[in-house]
C-alpha cells in the first residue's frame, strides 16, 4: 500500500478527482506518458456515502478517453479521493502472523472508529514499524458500496482495477530519502495533510472544506497550521519545505489567501512533477502527484 515492492502494481495509474481524470503509463525505461480528461463540476462528489459519482456516465467517458490516450492495458492502479476512504495510523501490541487472523483483529479495532459497516468495507493494512513491543500500522478502510461505485466505472470503461489507493497514500510513495516531509493535498472541496519519513507514514488527516470561498481559505490555512504544529511538536523542528498538490500547483497556492495566512511559512513546492517530458496530453499543474506516486518503484 505504502512504499510498495517493485512490480507489485500495474504500470498504468489513473486518478479520479473532482476536477477530472488523470492517466499515466510508465514504460520499461521509466518514461511516463500522461493524459487528462476534465470533468464538469459536481460530477465527482467524494465522501463516505454513495453516490460519489452522481454522473457515472461522464466519469466512464473521461476514463475511456484518458486511458485510451496512454494505450493502457486492461489492468490499472486506481487512485481515489482521500475523503472516499479513511486512512488511520494505529498501534497494536502485536498482530497474528497469519494475515487472515490479523485482518480480523484490525477489523475489530475499526468497528467503533469509522461511521460505516466495517464488515462489508474494504480494509488494507501495512505494518510501518515496531518500537518497544508496539506495532505502528497504517490502515485504509473504504465503505464497500463506495469502492464498488469507483470500480464499476473503471470496469464500464473496459478496464480492471488491480489496486485501489487513496490519493495522498499514492502520492507519498514517490517521496524518497529519510527526511521527514510535510505534504498538503487539496482536491475539490477537501484537503489532506500528511507527514512521512522514509518508509513510515507519521500523520494523515483529511477534512472537508466549506463551500464559501473565504471560509474555505481559512479552513485550509488552519489545517496546514495544525499540521505544522504537529510536525514541530513531534519532530522538534519545522520543515524547511512543504510539498503541495492541488489545482494550479504550488504557484497558484502561493497566490492564495490560505498560504498567506500560514506563518511561519516553509518554502512551498510541487509534490508531483509539473508534467513528464513525454506527456501526450497536457495535465494541469498540481495534478500529477497521485499517479506519479502510484507508479513509483
Helices and strands as residue ranges (DSSP letters): E 12-17, E 20-26, E 32-38, H 56-69, E 75-80, G 82-84, E 86-92, H 99-110, E 122-131, E 134-142, H 144-156, E 160-166, H 167-172, E 180-187, E 190-197, E 200-208, H 213-235, E 241-245, H 249-254, H 257-261, E 267-270, H 289-294
